[in-house]
Amino acid sequence: MKPKHLKEQRQKEVKGIQKRQWEISDEIRNLGYIKLATPVRHGWFKEVVITQNVDRYRNKKHILELYDIIEKKFWGRTKPEADKQWFHQVSKYLIYKDFPTISKKQFNRLTAKAQAMCTVYQYKDCNKKLRKRFYIRIPKGAYRIKYSRAYITHSKRIDPLLESEYALLEQQLLKKEYYKTDQKLNGWNNKDYWSVPKVKKDKLKAKKYLKALKNYQVAQVIKEEISWERN
């Protein structure tokens, strides 16, 4: 076991590396974007758009308020991929009548009259917990679904010095002792998260034995004539 002062020193070094990585990430994020002279064609959007028919409705103001808060566009490299993203949202949040639903947090930001155009429903998330979302009841003639071409209009600024410094720090954290300290500071332990739990192993073993019993008669099982030992 290494002396305590060596462990503390290594922890300080790893924390210093992590702090510098966070600073570099912020600097890279703040570099901003460059506008391209000529936009580059890049996939398709499947989107919800408001039509001119919205002017016919007295609650136009609240329809636009609801439209502003929803997720309007779903991107894909091709139209089928854009459809796939759309249907993924259907299965995830149950899009109601081709109009995206909203969360409880979004619902709370709406005015009273806009909230009156929403209907609550419950669903189970990936952790099997009940969550609330809201259908939006907007007249069918006030919107339509269409495909539109997507373009890249801006390019991310890149600083090679920052990128190389970040990569160098990342390589340093992969050293044996630094890696262990980094994992420990990040809350990871030596537990194998990919191994099969013991309870599940026991169930699979019992299922295997029960399946093997089907090849024997009841009398043989009662007399314990079956041997589970492998030759």
Secondary structure as GFF3:
##gff-version 3
##sequence-region A 1 231
A	DSSP	alpha_helix	4	29	.	.	.	ID=ss1
A	DSSP	beta_strand	33	50	.	.	.	ID=ss2
A	DSSP	three_ten_helix	52	56	.	.	.	ID=ss3
A	DSSP	alpha_helix	60	69	.	.	.	ID=ss4
A	DSSP	beta_strand	73	76	.	.	.	ID=ss5
A	DSSP	alpha_helix	79	93	.	.	.	ID=ss6
A	DSSP	beta_strand	102	103	.	.	.	ID=ss7
A	DSSP	alpha_helix	104	108	.	.	.	ID=ss8
A	DSSP	alpha_helix	112	115	.	.	.	ID=ss9
A	DSSP	beta_strand	118	124	.	.	.	ID=ss10
A	DSSP	beta_strand	130	136	.	.	.	ID=ss11
A	DSSP	three_ten_helix	140	142	.	.	.	ID=ss12
A	DSSP	beta_strand	143	156	.	.	.	ID=ss13
A	DSSP	alpha_helix	160	173	.	.	.	ID=ss14
A	DSSP	alpha_helix	176	185	.	.	.	ID=ss15
A	DSSP	alpha_helix	198	213	.	.	.	ID=ss16
A	DSSP	alpha_helix	218	222	.	.	.	ID=ss17
###
